[in-house]
Amino acid sequence: MQIRLFGSDLELDDARIGADSASVREQLREYETGRRDRFDLEIDYPGTFTGTVMRAMERIPYGETRTYGELAADLETAPVAVGQACGRNPVPVLVPCHRVVGADSLTGYAGGLDLKRALLEHEGASILTSR
């Protein structure tokens, strides 16, 4: 499912979302307008390391960030493995991989760094500037 959020296009794997596209789009509109800070959607997590990282990302509160290193320490793995799993997140925004940042920069995001920055600013999260 193609979505547009904060002026950027993003692809979501709707096969991983237990709701119809109209419900998903409505919740995303509510998020974008500030009327929602959590999604009430059933997500089908992969039964792989990516799914483990996705569950950890989902626990990051709205308006907060964690570094790849912090998640890696929690999961007893390497930061690069966490970064790769974040990049494989099939439902970005719904599972907030935008809340995972580098120790000294925002780093990559499937929708681009402008969208990642917009999402974090929207949530009031502290934003690091890239070198």
Stockholm file with secondary structure:
# STOCKHOLM 1.0

chainA/1-131         MQIRLFGSDLELDDARIGADSASVREQLREYETGRRDRFDLEIDYPGTFTGTVMRAMERIPYGETRTYGELAADLETAPVAVGQACGRNPVPVLVPCHRVVGADSLTGYAGGLDLKRALLEHEGASILTSR
#=GR chainA/1-131 SS CEEEETTEEEECCGGGBSSCHHHHHHHHHHHHTTSCSSCCCCBCCCSSHHHHHHHHHHTSCTTCCEEHHHHHHHHTSCHHHHHHHHHTCSSBTTBCGGGEECSSSCCCCTTCHHHHHHHHHHHTCCCCCCC
#=GC SS_cons         CEEEETTEEEECCGGGBSSCHHHHHHHHHHHHTTSCSSCCCCBCCCSSHHHHHHHHHHTSCTTCCEEHHHHHHHHTSCHHHHHHHHHTCSSBTTBCGGGEECSSSCCCCTTCHHHHHHHHHHHTCCCCCCC
//
